[in-house]
């Protein structure tokens, strides 16, 4: 299978930072092919081998860019080295979100799935959380430096969730320009995201009870009868709120990493420590510190 194509670009995360929005829009672009679902090859399934990975990428048309998205790559300690071995020239797209909001959104996703209880404080406490990724995935500077120690900074494009929310068309055109494809394609709105937590879902308790039947009903999920039955029990969930006290604790937890990230990106991220995002801050490419990387800075370009 060595003759099969490998990706020209990879969306590497972070989770809960609108990576699905970007993937959905790129899949709709006629000049791009991306497989579905996420492959997670360089993180979870590396033991399946390169031939397995190549086989999952078959289907790109002549002249189409080939890409993949696996949001698990950014925080995985081995993913940068594995990616570089097989895809040394690939362009990497990274999406980042206020780490406090990201952690809370990740918890809400687990809650929808019935995988966590309503004890939010337990899950977002670094001293006792049973799901380390809820907090560890938000140390963006730490994770990025593993990639920047291997990949040239000009191969890494960093986007902020706040820019996507505020200027989706501009951001998508930035991505198209970075990838070298037509930027006249209008992206879908982000007002109603693909995985919006306000979307009615089967309650967590019912999900746990029905879990043993998941494999049996999978072939019928798109049938009219299944959709109608699901609608009878689906409802919008009431999530445990992120209290001001817990938010403040999480902001302190991430403060040092956010400060280093702000310096790395050349952006003021202080609003991430004020209960919000980085709205209104100009979109810029990553600028890695020369002292850290031992190479010239990537040139700053306008947004």
Phi, psi and omega in degrees: 000011185296343182274351178289147184290155173245160186299143171276334179211157179221130171271116190255002179127190008272163176298150178061033181234030178073025175294328178292322177300312181295317180297317180300317180289323178290324176296330180280350181280128183295343181265009184229142170234129176224131179286163176222141003276193178299143185270326179054031185295312186281001178241291189270328191240032183296334180289352178283343173091160184296326180296321176299316181298313180299321181296328181288344186261001181293143176129349180292136179279167178299128178086354178276143169287145178250129179218169173213159178231124172219105186291352179279351185289320187304311184274353185285126186295334182263347185300318181301314181295318180295317178298314184294326179299317184265329186231061185296335182258004183291145172276136183248132177250127182237132177242131185235147181225152173323118188298333177291313178295324179296315180298317181294318178297322178295318176301315181300323177296316177296325179294317178301325182280354181077022185263350180224161177271187179276003180279074184303318182302324179295318185284335180253029174247115184300337183281342186219356185302133175277355179235084186306328185299333182305324180256320185297326182296343183272001178273073190296317181300315179302314182290318181297323183295333175295321178287317183289344175280349182242314182266142171300143185298333180289349177268003183238119178252123182252130179240148176253138178308322182296323177291322179297317179294321185272329186218062186300320181295316179298315181295317181295323176295323176301316180295315179300317178297319179297322181274347179080034179240169182302127182260013181272000180280122181281130180282159175289158182292157175253006180296325177237094188288162183300325181239049183295133182288351176276351179293131179302136181224165173292129182305148183307317180300316179294324179298318180295320180294324184271354184308319180298341182266358187304312182295326182290323184268352183309317181295345185252007187299330183264003180283156181298320181296318180295313181300319180294318180294320179296321182297334181291331183248346181289144177205161176286129184277153171256108184275149172303132185286150173276103185289157177303323181294316180291321177300314181298320179297319180290322177300319178293324180298324184259357191305312183295316181295319179297320178300318179291323178296317180301319178293319180297317184274344185070037182228147176277110180252020183299333181293340175295342177257018180232029176076026181209207181242203184248037180302142176088355179268137185294142177284127180221154177287165179296141174233103184277142180293128182300324180295326181283322188260340181070026179215161180301152176292146172292138182298139176282132179238159178287158180259000000 
